[in-house]
């Protein structure tokens, strides 16, 4: 995937410093999986284009009953993204 000046990314880092960065243009969905879990899905995933099961999933563990707030915060971050130097 070639990067361009207009691409924005979502960055996720957990407590163990495991990290992932995904292009917003590949965001497939953000769903509430259960009380306290938000799934952020990106396609195509690590398997690449043309693979039906190729979806990367980031699971966010959040405080119970804050899923809507988290989803809105993700949408706001995407919609208000600015270009960084």
HELIX and SHEET records of a PDB file:
HELIX    1   1 UNK A   24  UNK A   26  5                                   3    
HELIX    2   2 UNK A   67  UNK A   79  1                                  13    
SHEET    1   A 2 UNK A   9  UNK A  13  0                                        
SHEET    2   A 2 UNK A  19  UNK A  23 -1                                        
SHEET    1   B 3 UNK A  27  UNK A  34  0                                        
SHEET    2   B 3 UNK A  37  UNK A  42 -1                                        
SHEET    3   B 3 UNK A  56  UNK A  61 -1                                        
END                                                                             
